[in-house]
Amino acid sequence: MALFGNAHTIDPGKAQNEYARLLGHGEQVHAAYLLIRDTMLFTDRRLIMVDKQGITGKKVEYHSVPYRNITHFAVETAGHFDLDAELKIWISGNQVPLQKTFTKGVDIYEVQAILTQFVAR
């Protein structure tokens, strides 16, 4: 369960400006989510996961996953006692999925629909 219920969507335009250094020429952010301290960006080319580490969050790891490398994904909706939803993404060559937890501030069905849009190309 997440520590805080502050997961929410980020305006794609604001995310485009904030993370411009990570984007390739002409790459566009279509959706973005803040998950506690981490961020997920869905661009027209790839999924970018921004993983803030440590107590201060000054150390940051950036994961770039081209959509073509996603072999499958799963969403687990929130329940009555477990209020968080989860997204699991399997990447080609890895047996263990990447997992991200979404609190009730984010519609997991919307996240799933966005991922489907890009992976199914």
C-alpha positions in Angstrom: 0.0 0.0 0.0 1.3 3.5 -0.8 2.3 5.9 1.9 0.3 8.8 0.6 -2.7 9.3 -1.6 -1.1 11.9 -3.9 -0.8 10.0 -7.2 -2.3 12.2 -9.9 -2.1 13.1 -13.6 0.3 15.8 -14.8 -0.6 18.1 -17.7 1.3 16.6 -20.7 2.5 20.1 -21.7 4.0 20.8 -18.3 5.7 17.4 -18.3 7.0 18.1 -21.8 8.7 21.3 -20.5 9.9 19.8 -17.2 11.5 16.7 -18.8 12.6 18.2 -22.1 16.2 17.1 -21.5 15.1 13.5 -21.7 13.1 13.8 -24.9 14.4 13.1 -28.4 13.9 15.6 -31.3 10.2 15.9 -32.0 9.2 13.4 -29.2 5.9 14.4 -27.6 4.5 13.5 -24.1 0.9 12.3 -24.4 0.2 11.5 -20.8 2.1 11.8 -17.5 1.5 10.6 -13.9 3.0 11.4 -10.6 3.3 8.4 -8.2 4.3 9.6 -4.8 7.8 10.8 -5.9 8.2 8.9 -9.1 6.9 9.9 -12.5 5.7 8.0 -15.6 5.7 9.6 -19.0 3.9 8.1 -22.0 5.5 9.6 -25.1 4.8 8.9 -28.7 8.0 6.7 -28.8 8.5 5.1 -25.4 7.6 4.9 -21.7 9.9 6.9 -19.4 9.9 6.1 -15.7 11.6 8.7 -13.5 12.6 6.9 -10.2 13.7 9.3 -7.5 15.9 7.6 -4.9 17.1 8.2 -1.4 15.7 10.4 1.3 16.1 13.7 -0.5 15.2 12.4 -4.0 18.2 14.2 -5.5 19.5 11.0 -7.0 17.3 10.0 -10.0 17.2 7.0 -12.2 15.6 7.3 -15.6 14.2 4.1 -17.3 13.4 4.3 -21.0 11.3 1.5 -22.4 10.5 1.4 -26.1 6.9 0.2 -26.5 8.1 -2.5 -28.9 10.0 -4.2 -26.0 6.9 -4.5 -23.9 5.7 -8.1 -24.2 2.6 -7.8 -22.1 1.2 -5.9 -19.2 -1.4 -6.3 -16.4 -3.4 -4.0 -14.2 -4.8 -4.9 -10.8 -7.6 -2.7 -9.7 -8.1 -1.4 -6.1 -10.3 -3.4 -3.8 -12.2 -2.7 -0.6 -9.3 -3.3 1.7 -6.4 -2.7 -0.7 -7.0 0.8 -2.0 -4.1 0.9 -4.4 -4.1 -0.3 -8.0 -1.0 -1.8 -9.7 0.5 -1.8 -13.2 2.9 -4.6 -14.1 4.9 -4.4 -17.3 6.9 -7.3 -18.7 9.9 -6.3 -20.9 11.5 -8.5 -23.4 14.3 -10.5 -21.9 13.2 -9.9 -18.3 11.2 -12.5 -16.3 10.3 -10.0 -13.5 7.9 -7.3 -14.4 8.3 -3.6 -13.6 5.6 -2.7 -11.0 4.1 0.7 -10.2 1.5 1.4 -7.6 -1.3 3.9 -8.3 -3.4 5.3 -5.5 -7.0 6.3 -5.9 -6.1 9.6 -7.4 -5.4 7.9 -10.8 -7.8 6.0 -13.0 -6.0 2.7 -13.6 -8.3 2.0 -16.6 -7.1 5.2 -18.2 -3.5 4.2 -17.7 -4.2 0.8 -19.2 -6.0 2.4 -22.2 -3.0 4.7 -22.9 -0.5 1.8 -22.7 -2.7 -0.3 -25.0 -2.8 2.6 -27.5 1.0 2.6 -27.8 1.9 -1.1 -27.3 -0.7 -2.3 -29.9 0.8 -0.3 -32.8 
